[in-house]
Amino acid sequence: MASVTAAVPRAGRPGPLGHVAVRKLLLLAVAAAVLVPFATARWSGGSWPEALTVDVSGPLAGASDWIIDNRDSHPLFLHFLGHVSNAVVLAVRAVYLALLAVGWAGTTVLAGLVAWRVAGVRLALGTAAAFLTCGLLGMWVPTLQTLALMAVAVTASVVTGALLGLAAGLFDRMDRVLRPVLDTMQVLPAFAYLLPVVLVFGIGVPAAVLATVVYAAPPMARLTALGLRGADQEVLEAVESLGTTSRQRLLTARIPLARRELLLGLNQTIMMALSMAVIASVIGAGGLGDRVYQALASVDVGAALAAGIPIVLLAVVLDRVTAAAGANTDGTPRPRTHWLYVVAGAAAVAVAGRTAGRLEWPDGWVVAIAEPVNRAVDWMTDHLYSGVPVVGGTADWAARFTTWVLDPVRDGLQGLPWWSVLLAVAVPAWLIGTWRTALTAVLATAALGVLGVWAPALDTLSQVLAAVAVTLVAGFATGIAAARSDRVDRLLRPVLDVFQTMPQFVYLIPVVALFGVGRAPAVAAAVVYALPAVVRITAQGLRQVDPAALESARSLGATGVQQLRQVQLPLARPALLLAVNQGLVLVLAVVVIGGMVGGGALGYDVVFGLAQGDLATGLVAGAAIVCLGLMLDRVTRPTERRTKRGA
């Protein structure tokens, strides 16, 4: 019996070539042995060869000039795009005027009553307090402008995303067509959406709303399709056996069964729309984002914080209320008269405010925090920026991080031969994916050179890699602590909730206050923005490890560290890879926005193109950001087939 059991592993033990990764590495080595000498002989320089660069700035400038010259005369603009632009302006203006007509008291009561109807008394009080805080900070009118923009953008995003998700959920062919499109849109930084709409609609509210719709619709589409495809088949078969039509099955079974996913899609759409509506202030969206943008441009941290706090409050309130609506999926009926109370209460307060002439927020109730904050920033500049004994100042930390980390990584990447960069991209992409994944990543990287932005793209990549390294070290350590200690998890949860709901723009405010401007502050903002997602995914992956495996390890006398290293981390490998992927994507999004605070590279080109009207420069940089995001996503995201195999 012993000889039989010993013979089985020997017969099934694969040799070195039996491993897929080894075969892939051998093929890559053969390809490199053939192509590298050719590339070295043909293009001796290390940087991207000029012969392989395509000048697209000229055609883009020509296309931009043509669009600008024909906006008022071409039938496409007159009979379609012009009507779309006018409809957006009228819708936003109508919502804004309606909010003004209700008055500050009516709007606050309406928001609080809606939160009460959906989520209960506690969130209702928090919602009312959040709106009152916006008024106290002197940001009532900008808050209404942002809410009006949000209302129109979210409505259009939900309708568009639901229709696309409905088509993808019901038809396999449409699902196959939309999936790569949604995958690509999901990894694009928000800034990349601004440039095409500015080219077509110019600076203003229509461009901001449509950019927000393009950015916020994909999660609604994806989750709608997921909910429709994940409906209980037994329920659908039971409904079909009753002789119902396809339309009746959709309305009475599929959509009700997908209610949780639909509400989650609404939640994600609202959060992404708020984030984009704030970023869209760069192209004339107005509202709170414009106040933050103008304050950051003049390095007025106090004014930026006064506008940033209402953004955070709105994000937290909207997230909590929509999440509570999604959690109430038990089917328990609620009295419909509650909505009558909501309407009647808000109407009564609005009429009372109008009668008393108190529609506008009283100027005497504004609490000015800009000046005290700026005094605190000045004190920090004098006492904490530099010269602190032993630890040094924040400016010293930023300078050292730039000198010791960012500069060497950037110079190292830019000093590599261009073909070695392509090879370095191909290896991990093929090892964790397929040859299609590797080809996509290599072509996306090569496009950076073809577009003529090889050096600034590698500069941006160096910032991303440095930020991701810090994010993963801190995120994995914190996630492991949260997974192994319930107390740490409870302490971290509210902090992560707040940080995860804050729009990207807001993260620039504290880093400018602490570190000034430069590449290091952009990296710091990216780390803070990406850290919550990495911590959550890591902790969740470790907590979902099979308890039986941990029990077996404990029964063999394994210590806590051994259980972590030999059981939890290997079994949580898909979650850890997902954490790396999400960390890269989120870091790239903020590193690009960091161009506003001295981050330079591609982010600066985008900001410069938008600010100066040089759309050719901005569009090229935006396309390069898209390629960079696509490459980073493909390099760090394993395919479903490999994930299922556990390879």
C-alpha positions as CSV (number, residue, x, y, z in Angstrom):
1,M,0.0,0.0,0.0
2,A,2.9,2.4,0.8
3,S,4.5,1.7,-2.5
4,V,1.3,2.5,-4.4
5,T,0.8,5.8,-2.6
6,A,4.4,6.8,-3.2
7,A,4.2,6.0,-6.9
8,V,1.2,8.2,-7.5
9,P,2.9,11.6,-6.8
10,R,5.9,10.6,-8.8
11,A,3.8,9.8,-11.8
12,G,1.8,13.0,-11.6
13,R,4.7,15.4,-10.6
14,P,5.2,17.8,-13.4
15,G,8.7,18.7,-14.7
16,P,9.9,22.3,-15.0
17,L,8.2,22.7,-18.4
18,G,4.9,21.6,-16.9
19,H,4.4,24.9,-15.3
20,V,2.7,27.5,-17.4
21,A,4.7,30.4,-16.0
22,V,8.0,28.6,-16.9
23,R,6.8,28.0,-20.5
24,K,5.8,31.6,-20.8
25,L,9.1,32.9,-19.5
26,L,11.0,30.6,-22.0
27,L,8.9,32.0,-24.9
28,L,9.6,35.6,-23.7
29,A,13.3,34.8,-23.5
30,V,13.3,33.4,-27.0
31,A,11.4,36.5,-28.3
32,A,13.8,38.8,-26.5
33,A,16.8,37.0,-27.8
34,V,15.5,37.6,-31.4
35,L,14.1,41.1,-31.1
36,V,16.4,42.8,-28.7
37,P,19.6,42.6,-31.0
38,F,17.5,43.8,-33.9
39,A,16.1,46.8,-31.8
40,T,19.5,47.6,-30.5
41,A,21.0,47.6,-34.0
42,R,18.1,49.5,-35.6
43,W,17.6,52.1,-32.8
44,S,20.8,52.4,-30.7
45,G,19.5,55.1,-28.4
46,G,17.7,54.3,-25.1
47,S,14.8,56.7,-25.5
48,W,11.9,56.2,-27.8
49,P,13.1,56.6,-31.4
50,E,11.9,59.6,-33.3
51,A,11.2,57.4,-36.3
52,L,8.5,55.6,-34.4
53,T,6.8,58.8,-33.2
54,V,3.7,60.1,-35.0
55,D,3.0,63.8,-34.7
56,V,-0.7,64.0,-33.9
57,S,-0.7,67.5,-32.5
58,G,-1.2,69.0,-36.0
59,P,-4.2,66.9,-37.0
60,L,-5.7,67.4,-33.5
61,A,-5.2,71.1,-33.7
62,G,-6.8,71.1,-37.1
63,A,-9.8,69.1,-35.9
64,S,-10.1,71.4,-32.9
65,D,-10.1,74.4,-35.1
66,W,-12.7,72.9,-37.4
67,I,-15.0,72.1,-34.5
68,I,-14.6,75.6,-33.0
69,D,-15.2,77.2,-36.4
70,N,-18.3,75.1,-37.2
71,R,-20.0,75.1,-33.8
72,D,-22.5,77.8,-35.0
73,S,-23.0,76.6,-38.5
74,H,-22.6,72.8,-39.0
75,P,-25.9,70.8,-39.0
76,L,-24.5,68.3,-36.5
77,F,-24.1,71.1,-33.9
78,L,-27.2,73.1,-34.9
79,H,-29.7,70.2,-35.0
80,F,-28.3,67.8,-32.4
81,L,-25.5,68.8,-30.2
82,G,-26.8,72.3,-29.8
83,H,-30.1,71.0,-28.6
84,V,-28.4,68.6,-26.2
85,S,-26.4,71.5,-24.8
86,N,-29.4,73.8,-24.4
87,A,-31.4,71.0,-22.8
88,V,-28.7,70.4,-20.2
89,V,-28.4,74.1,-19.4
90,L,-32.2,74.5,-19.0
91,A,-32.4,71.4,-16.8
92,V,-29.6,72.5,-14.5
93,R,-31.0,76.0,-14.3
94,A,-34.5,74.7,-13.6
95,V,-33.3,72.6,-10.7
96,Y,-31.2,75.4,-9.3
97,L,-34.0,77.9,-9.5
98,A,-36.4,75.4,-7.8
99,L,-33.9,75.0,-4.9
100,L,-33.6,78.7,-4.6
101,A,-37.4,79.1,-4.6
102,V,-37.7,76.5,-1.8
103,G,-35.2,78.4,0.3
104,W,-32.5,77.3,2.7
105,A,-35.0,76.1,5.3
106,G,-37.2,74.3,2.9
107,T,-34.2,72.6,1.2
108,T,-32.8,71.5,4.5
109,V,-36.1,70.1,5.8
110,L,-36.8,68.4,2.4
111,A,-33.4,66.7,2.5
112,G,-33.8,65.7,6.2
113,L,-37.4,64.3,5.6
114,V,-36.2,62.3,2.5
115,A,-33.4,60.8,4.6
116,W,-35.9,60.0,7.4
117,R,-38.2,58.3,4.9
118,V,-35.4,56.2,3.4
119,A,-32.9,55.7,6.2
120,G,-34.4,56.6,9.6
121,V,-34.2,59.4,12.2
122,R,-30.5,59.2,12.8
123,L,-29.5,59.8,9.2
124,A,-32.2,62.4,8.9
125,L,-30.7,64.5,11.7
126,G,-27.2,64.0,10.2
127,T,-28.5,65.1,6.7
128,A,-30.1,68.3,8.2
129,A,-26.9,69.1,10.1
130,A,-24.8,68.6,7.0
131,F,-26.9,71.1,5.0
132,L,-26.9,73.6,7.8
133,T,-23.1,73.3,8.0
134,C,-22.9,74.2,4.3
135,G,-24.8,77.4,5.1
136,L,-22.7,78.2,8.2
137,L,-19.5,78.0,6.1
138,G,-20.9,80.5,3.6
139,M,-21.3,77.9,0.9
140,W,-25.0,77.7,0.5
141,V,-25.3,79.0,-3.0
142,P,-22.3,77.0,-4.3
143,T,-23.9,73.9,-2.6
144,L,-27.1,74.5,-4.5
145,Q,-25.2,74.9,-7.8
146,T,-23.4,71.5,-7.2
147,L,-26.7,69.8,-6.2
148,A,-28.4,71.1,-9.3
149,L,-25.6,69.8,-11.5
150,M,-25.6,66.5,-9.6
151,A,-29.4,66.1,-10.0
152,V,-29.3,66.4,-13.7
153,A,-26.1,64.4,-14.2
154,V,-27.2,61.5,-11.9
155,T,-30.6,61.3,-13.6
156,A,-29.0,61.1,-17.0
157,S,-26.3,58.6,-15.7
158,V,-28.8,56.3,-14.1
159,V,-31.1,56.3,-17.2
160,T,-28.2,55.7,-19.6
161,G,-26.5,53.1,-17.4
162,A,-29.8,51.3,-16.7
163,L,-30.6,51.0,-20.4
164,L,-27.1,49.8,-21.3
165,G,-27.2,47.3,-18.3
166,L,-30.6,46.1,-19.4
167,A,-29.3,45.4,-22.9
168,A,-26.2,43.6,-21.5
169,G,-28.2,41.7,-19.0
170,L,-30.7,40.4,-21.5
171,F,-28.6,39.8,-24.6
172,D,-25.3,37.9,-24.5
173,R,-23.9,39.6,-27.6
174,M,-24.5,43.0,-26.2
175,D,-22.8,41.9,-22.9
176,R,-19.7,40.8,-24.9
177,V,-19.6,44.1,-26.7
178,L,-20.1,46.3,-23.7
179,R,-17.8,44.4,-21.3
180,P,-14.4,45.6,-22.7
181,V,-15.8,49.1,-23.2
182,L,-16.9,49.3,-19.5
183,D,-13.6,47.7,-18.4
184,T,-11.7,50.4,-20.2
185,M,-13.9,53.2,-18.9
186,Q,-13.5,52.0,-15.4
187,V,-9.7,52.4,-15.4
188,L,-9.6,55.8,-17.0
189,P,-8.8,58.7,-14.7
190,A,-11.5,61.3,-14.4
191,F,-9.4,64.0,-16.1
192,A,-9.4,62.0,-19.3
193,Y,-13.1,62.5,-19.7
194,L,-12.9,66.3,-19.7
195,L,-11.0,66.8,-22.9
196,P,-13.3,65.3,-25.5
197,V,-16.4,67.0,-24.2
198,V,-14.6,70.3,-24.0
199,L,-13.6,69.9,-27.6
200,V,-17.2,69.4,-28.6
201,F,-19.2,71.5,-26.1
202,G,-16.6,74.1,-25.0
203,I,-16.2,75.4,-21.5
204,G,-19.3,75.4,-19.4
205,V,-22.1,73.5,-17.7
206,P,-23.0,71.2,-20.7
207,A,-19.5,69.9,-20.9
208,A,-19.3,69.3,-17.2
209,V,-22.7,67.5,-17.1
210,L,-21.9,65.3,-20.1
211,A,-18.4,64.4,-18.8
212,T,-20.0,63.5,-15.5
213,V,-22.5,61.2,-17.3
214,V,-19.8,59.4,-19.2
215,Y,-17.8,58.9,-16.0
216,A,-20.7,57.9,-13.7
217,A,-22.8,55.7,-16.0
218,P,-20.6,52.6,-16.3
219,P,-21.1,51.4,-12.7
220,M,-24.9,51.6,-13.1
221,A,-24.6,49.7,-16.4
222,R,-22.3,47.0,-14.9
223,L,-24.4,46.4,-11.8
224,T,-27.7,46.4,-13.6
225,A,-26.4,43.7,-16.0
226,L,-25.0,41.8,-13.0
227,G,-28.3,41.9,-11.2
228,L,-30.3,40.8,-14.2
229,R,-28.0,37.9,-15.0
230,G,-27.7,36.8,-11.4
231,A,-31.5,36.5,-10.8
232,D,-32.6,33.2,-9.3
233,Q,-33.3,30.8,-12.1
234,E,-35.8,28.8,-10.2
235,V,-37.9,31.9,-9.6
236,L,-37.7,32.8,-13.3
237,E,-38.7,29.3,-14.4
238,A,-41.7,29.4,-12.0
239,V,-42.8,32.8,-13.4
240,E,-42.3,31.5,-17.0
241,S,-44.4,28.4,-16.2
242,L,-47.3,30.7,-15.5
243,G,-47.4,31.7,-19.2
244,T,-46.0,35.2,-18.7
245,T,-44.5,37.2,-21.6
246,S,-40.9,38.3,-21.7
247,R,-41.9,41.8,-20.7
248,Q,-43.9,40.6,-17.8
249,R,-41.0,38.4,-16.6
250,L,-38.7,41.4,-16.8
251,L,-41.0,43.7,-14.8
252,T,-42.4,41.2,-12.2
253,A,-39.3,39.0,-11.6
254,R,-36.0,40.1,-13.1
255,I,-36.0,43.7,-12.0
256,P,-37.4,43.1,-8.5
257,L,-34.9,40.4,-7.9
258,A,-32.1,42.7,-9.0
259,R,-33.2,45.5,-6.7
260,R,-30.2,45.3,-4.4
261,E,-27.8,45.6,-7.4
262,L,-29.8,48.4,-8.9
263,L,-29.6,50.4,-5.6
264,L,-25.9,49.7,-5.3
265,G,-25.5,51.0,-8.8
266,L,-27.4,54.1,-7.9
267,N,-25.1,54.6,-4.9
268,Q,-21.9,54.2,-6.9
269,T,-23.3,56.5,-9.7
270,I,-24.1,59.2,-7.2
271,M,-20.6,59.0,-5.6
272,M,-18.8,59.0,-8.9
273,A,-21.0,61.8,-10.2
274,L,-20.2,64.0,-7.2
275,S,-16.5,63.3,-7.6
276,M,-16.6,64.2,-11.3
277,A,-18.9,67.2,-10.7
278,V,-16.2,68.6,-8.4
279,I,-13.4,67.9,-10.8
280,A,-15.4,69.3,-13.7
281,S,-15.0,72.7,-12.1
282,V,-11.9,72.9,-14.2
283,I,-14.1,73.3,-17.3
284,G,-16.6,75.7,-15.8
285,A,-19.0,73.6,-13.8
286,G,-19.2,76.2,-11.0
287,G,-20.4,75.3,-7.5
288,L,-18.2,74.0,-4.7
289,G,-15.6,72.5,-7.0
290,D,-15.0,75.9,-8.6
291,R,-14.4,77.4,-5.1
292,V,-11.9,74.6,-4.3
293,Y,-10.1,75.0,-7.7
294,Q,-9.8,78.8,-7.4
295,A,-8.6,78.5,-3.9
296,L,-5.9,75.9,-4.8
297,A,-4.8,78.0,-7.8
298,S,-4.1,80.9,-5.3
299,V,-2.8,78.5,-2.6
300,D,-5.6,79.8,-0.3
301,V,-5.9,76.7,1.9
302,G,-8.5,78.3,4.2
303,A,-10.9,79.0,1.3
304,A,-10.3,75.6,-0.1
305,L,-11.1,73.9,3.2
306,A,-14.3,76.0,3.6
307,A,-15.5,74.7,0.2
308,G,-14.0,71.2,0.7
309,I,-15.9,70.5,4.0
310,P,-19.4,70.8,2.3
311,I,-18.2,68.4,-0.5
312,V,-17.2,65.8,2.1
313,L,-20.5,66.3,4.0
314,L,-22.5,65.9,0.8
315,A,-20.5,62.8,-0.1
316,V,-21.0,61.2,3.3
317,V,-24.7,62.0,3.4
318,L,-25.5,60.8,-0.1
319,D,-23.5,57.6,0.4
320,R,-25.2,56.8,3.7
321,V,-28.7,57.5,2.5
322,T,-28.4,55.5,-0.7
323,A,-26.6,52.7,1.0
324,A,-29.4,52.5,3.6
325,A,-32.0,52.4,0.8
326,G,-30.0,49.5,-0.8
327,A,-30.0,47.7,2.6
328,N,-33.7,47.8,3.0
329,T,-34.4,45.0,0.5
330,D,-36.4,42.7,2.8
331,G,-39.6,43.5,1.1
332,T,-41.3,45.0,4.3
333,P,-44.0,47.4,3.2
334,R,-43.8,50.9,4.3
335,P,-46.7,53.4,4.6
336,R,-46.9,55.5,1.4
337,T,-48.3,58.3,3.5
338,H,-44.8,59.0,4.7
339,W,-44.0,60.6,1.3
340,L,-47.0,62.8,1.7
341,Y,-45.6,63.9,5.1
342,V,-42.3,64.6,3.3
343,V,-43.9,66.8,0.6
344,A,-46.3,68.5,3.0
345,G,-43.6,69.3,5.6
346,A,-41.1,70.7,3.0
347,A,-43.9,72.7,1.4
348,A,-45.0,74.2,4.7
349,V,-41.5,75.2,5.6
350,A,-40.8,76.7,2.1
351,V,-44.0,78.7,2.2
352,A,-43.2,80.0,5.7
353,G,-39.7,81.0,4.6
354,R,-41.1,82.8,1.5
355,T,-43.7,84.6,3.6
356,A,-41.0,85.7,6.1
357,G,-38.6,86.7,3.3
358,R,-36.0,84.3,4.5
359,L,-35.2,82.3,1.4
360,E,-31.5,83.2,1.3
361,W,-29.1,82.1,4.0
362,P,-28.6,85.0,6.4
363,D,-25.2,86.7,6.1
364,G,-25.0,87.0,9.9
365,W,-25.1,83.3,10.3
366,V,-21.9,82.7,8.3
367,V,-18.8,81.4,10.2
368,A,-15.7,82.5,8.4
369,I,-13.0,79.8,8.8
370,A,-10.7,80.8,6.0
371,E,-8.7,83.3,8.0
372,P,-8.1,81.1,11.1
373,V,-7.1,78.2,8.8
374,N,-4.7,80.4,6.9
375,R,-3.2,81.6,10.1
376,A,-2.7,78.0,11.2
377,V,-1.1,77.2,7.8
378,D,1.2,80.2,8.2
379,W,2.1,78.9,11.7
380,M,2.8,75.5,10.2
381,T,5.0,77.1,7.5
382,D,7.0,78.9,10.2
383,H,7.3,76.0,12.7
384,L,6.6,72.7,11.0
385,Y,7.8,73.0,7.4
386,S,11.5,72.8,8.3
387,G,13.9,73.0,11.3
388,V,12.0,70.7,13.6
389,P,14.6,69.0,15.8
390,V,15.3,65.3,15.1
391,V,12.4,64.5,12.8
392,G,12.7,67.5,10.4
393,G,9.8,69.4,8.9
394,T,7.1,68.4,6.4
395,A,8.9,70.4,3.6
396,D,12.1,68.4,4.5
397,W,10.2,65.1,4.2
398,A,8.8,66.2,0.8
399,A,12.2,67.2,-0.4
400,R,13.9,64.0,0.8
401,F,11.2,61.9,-0.7
402,T,11.6,63.7,-4.0
403,T,15.4,63.4,-3.9
404,W,15.7,59.9,-2.6
405,V,12.7,58.2,-4.2
406,L,10.9,60.1,-7.0
407,D,14.0,61.4,-8.8
408,P,15.9,58.0,-8.9
409,V,12.8,56.1,-10.0
410,R,12.0,58.7,-12.7
411,D,15.7,58.8,-13.9
412,G,15.9,55.0,-13.8
413,L,12.8,54.6,-16.0
414,Q,13.8,57.3,-18.4
415,G,17.3,55.8,-18.7
416,L,16.1,52.4,-19.6
417,P,16.1,51.4,-23.3
418,W,12.5,51.7,-24.6
419,W,12.4,48.0,-25.7
420,S,13.3,46.9,-22.1
421,V,10.3,48.9,-20.8
422,L,8.1,47.1,-23.2
423,L,9.6,43.8,-22.2
424,A,9.2,44.6,-18.5
425,V,5.5,45.3,-19.2
426,A,5.0,42.1,-21.2
427,V,6.4,39.7,-18.5
428,P,4.0,40.3,-15.6
429,A,1.0,40.9,-18.0
430,W,1.5,37.5,-19.6
431,L,2.4,35.7,-16.4
432,I,-0.8,36.6,-14.6
433,G,-3.0,36.8,-17.8
434,T,-3.0,35.6,-21.4
435,W,-1.1,36.6,-24.5
436,R,-4.0,39.0,-25.3
437,T,-3.5,40.7,-22.0
438,A,0.2,41.1,-22.6
439,L,-0.3,42.3,-26.2
440,T,-2.8,44.9,-25.0
441,A,-0.4,46.1,-22.3
442,V,2.5,46.3,-24.6
443,L,0.6,48.2,-27.3
444,A,-0.8,50.6,-24.7
445,T,2.8,51.3,-23.5
446,A,4.1,51.6,-27.1
447,A,1.4,54.2,-27.8
448,L,3.0,56.5,-25.2
449,G,6.1,56.6,-27.4
450,V,4.1,56.9,-30.6
451,L,2.2,59.9,-29.2
452,G,5.5,61.6,-28.4
453,V,5.1,61.7,-24.6
454,W,7.5,58.9,-23.7
455,A,9.4,61.0,-21.1
456,P,6.5,62.7,-19.3
457,A,4.6,59.4,-19.3
458,L,7.5,57.7,-17.5
459,D,7.6,60.6,-15.1
460,T,4.0,60.0,-14.3
461,L,4.6,56.3,-14.0
462,S,7.5,56.9,-11.6
463,Q,5.1,58.9,-9.3
464,V,2.5,56.1,-9.6
465,L,5.0,53.4,-8.7
466,A,6.3,55.3,-5.7
467,A,2.8,56.1,-4.5
468,V,1.7,52.5,-5.0
469,A,4.7,51.1,-3.1
470,V,3.9,53.3,0.0
471,T,0.2,52.5,-0.4
472,L,0.7,48.8,-0.5
473,V,3.1,48.7,2.5
474,A,0.7,50.8,4.6
475,G,-2.4,49.2,3.2
476,F,-1.3,45.6,3.6
477,A,0.0,46.2,7.2
478,T,-3.2,48.0,8.2
479,G,-5.4,45.4,6.4
480,I,-3.7,42.5,8.2
481,A,-4.1,44.3,11.5
482,A,-7.8,44.9,10.8
483,A,-8.3,41.3,9.7
484,R,-6.7,39.9,12.8
485,S,-8.3,42.2,15.4
486,D,-12.0,43.1,15.7
487,R,-11.1,46.1,17.8
488,V,-8.8,47.5,15.1
489,D,-11.5,46.8,12.5
490,R,-14.1,48.7,14.4
491,L,-11.8,51.7,15.0
492,L,-10.8,51.8,11.3
493,R,-14.3,51.4,9.8
494,P,-15.6,54.9,10.3
495,V,-12.3,56.5,9.2
496,L,-12.2,54.4,6.0
497,D,-15.9,55.2,5.3
498,V,-15.2,58.9,5.4
499,F,-12.0,58.7,3.4
500,Q,-13.6,56.4,0.8
501,T,-16.5,58.8,0.2
502,M,-14.4,62.0,-0.2
503,P,-14.0,63.2,-3.8
504,Q,-10.5,63.2,-5.3
505,F,-10.2,66.9,-5.4
506,V,-10.5,67.3,-1.7
507,Y,-7.4,65.3,-1.0
508,L,-5.2,68.1,-2.5
509,I,-6.2,70.5,0.3
510,P,-4.4,69.0,3.3
511,V,-1.3,68.0,1.3
512,V,-0.9,71.5,0.0
513,A,-1.3,72.8,3.6
514,L,1.3,70.3,4.9
515,F,3.8,70.0,2.0
516,G,3.3,72.9,-0.3
517,V,3.4,72.2,-4.0
518,G,5.4,69.7,-6.0
519,R,5.5,66.0,-6.9
520,A,5.7,64.8,-3.3
521,P,2.4,66.4,-2.4
522,A,0.7,64.8,-5.4
523,V,2.0,61.4,-4.3
524,A,0.9,62.0,-0.8
525,A,-2.7,62.8,-1.9
526,A,-2.7,59.7,-4.1
527,V,-1.6,57.5,-1.2
528,V,-4.3,58.9,1.1
529,Y,-6.9,58.4,-1.6
530,A,-6.0,54.8,-2.5
531,L,-5.2,53.6,1.0
532,P,-8.8,52.9,2.1
533,A,-9.6,50.6,-0.8
534,V,-6.4,48.6,-0.3
535,V,-7.0,48.2,3.4
536,R,-10.6,47.1,2.9
537,I,-9.9,44.6,0.1
538,T,-6.9,43.1,2.1
539,A,-8.9,42.8,5.3
540,Q,-11.9,41.2,3.5
541,G,-9.7,38.8,1.6
542,L,-7.9,37.6,4.7
543,R,-11.2,37.3,6.7
544,Q,-12.7,35.2,3.9
545,V,-10.0,32.5,4.1
546,D,-11.5,29.0,4.7
547,P,-11.7,28.6,8.5
548,A,-11.0,24.9,8.1
549,A,-7.6,25.6,6.6
550,L,-6.8,27.9,9.6
551,E,-8.0,25.3,12.0
552,S,-5.8,22.6,10.4
553,A,-2.8,24.9,10.7
554,R,-3.6,25.7,14.4
555,S,-3.9,21.9,15.1
556,L,-0.5,21.4,13.7
557,G,0.9,23.9,16.1
558,A,1.4,26.8,13.7
559,T,1.9,30.2,15.3
560,G,0.0,33.3,14.3
561,V,2.7,34.5,12.0
562,Q,3.0,31.1,10.4
563,Q,-0.7,31.0,9.8
564,L,-0.6,34.4,8.2
565,R,2.4,33.6,5.9
566,Q,1.6,30.0,5.0
567,V,-2.2,29.9,5.0
568,Q,-3.9,33.3,4.9
569,L,-1.7,35.2,2.5
570,P,-1.5,32.4,-0.1
571,L,-5.2,31.7,0.0
572,A,-6.0,35.4,-0.2
573,R,-3.8,35.9,-3.2
574,P,-6.7,36.9,-5.6
575,A,-7.9,39.6,-3.1
576,L,-4.3,40.8,-2.7
577,L,-3.9,41.1,-6.5
578,L,-7.2,43.0,-6.7
579,A,-5.9,45.3,-4.0
580,V,-2.8,46.0,-6.0
581,N,-4.9,46.6,-9.1
582,Q,-7.2,49.0,-7.4
583,G,-4.4,50.7,-5.7
584,L,-2.7,51.4,-9.1
585,V,-5.9,52.7,-10.7
586,L,-6.8,55.0,-7.8
587,V,-3.3,56.3,-7.5
588,L,-3.1,57.1,-11.1
589,A,-6.3,59.1,-10.9
590,V,-5.0,61.4,-8.2
591,V,-1.4,61.6,-9.5
592,V,-2.9,63.1,-12.7
593,I,-5.0,65.6,-10.7
594,G,-1.8,66.4,-8.8
595,G,-0.7,68.3,-11.9
596,M,-2.6,71.2,-10.3
597,V,-0.3,71.3,-7.3
598,G,3.0,70.9,-9.1
599,G,2.9,67.2,-10.0
600,G,4.1,67.9,-13.5
601,A,4.3,65.3,-16.3
602,L,1.0,64.3,-18.0
603,G,-1.2,65.9,-15.3
604,Y,0.4,69.2,-16.0
605,D,-0.1,68.8,-19.7
606,V,-3.8,68.2,-19.2
607,V,-4.3,71.1,-16.9
608,F,-2.3,73.4,-19.2
609,G,-4.3,72.3,-22.2
610,L,-7.6,73.0,-20.4
611,A,-6.5,76.3,-18.9
612,Q,-4.8,77.7,-22.1
613,G,-7.3,76.2,-24.6
614,D,-4.4,74.2,-26.1
615,L,-6.6,71.1,-26.7
616,A,-4.0,69.4,-28.9
617,T,-1.6,69.2,-25.9
618,G,-4.4,68.3,-23.5
619,L,-5.8,65.6,-25.8
620,V,-2.5,64.0,-26.4
621,A,-1.8,63.9,-22.7
622,G,-5.3,62.6,-22.0
623,A,-4.8,59.8,-24.5
624,A,-1.5,59.0,-22.9
625,I,-3.2,58.8,-19.5
626,V,-5.7,56.4,-20.9
627,C,-3.0,54.2,-22.3
628,L,-1.1,54.3,-19.0
629,G,-4.1,53.4,-17.1
630,L,-5.0,50.5,-19.5
631,M,-1.4,49.2,-19.2
632,L,-1.4,49.3,-15.4
633,D,-4.7,47.6,-15.2
634,R,-3.7,44.8,-17.5
635,V,-0.4,44.2,-15.8
636,T,-2.0,43.8,-12.4
637,R,-5.3,42.2,-13.1
638,P,-5.3,38.4,-13.5
639,T,-7.8,36.9,-15.9
640,E,-10.9,35.1,-14.6
641,R,-9.6,31.8,-15.9
642,R,-6.3,32.0,-14.0
643,T,-8.1,33.2,-10.9
644,K,-10.4,30.2,-10.9
645,R,-7.4,27.9,-11.4
646,G,-5.6,29.6,-8.6
647,A,-2.5,30.0,-10.8
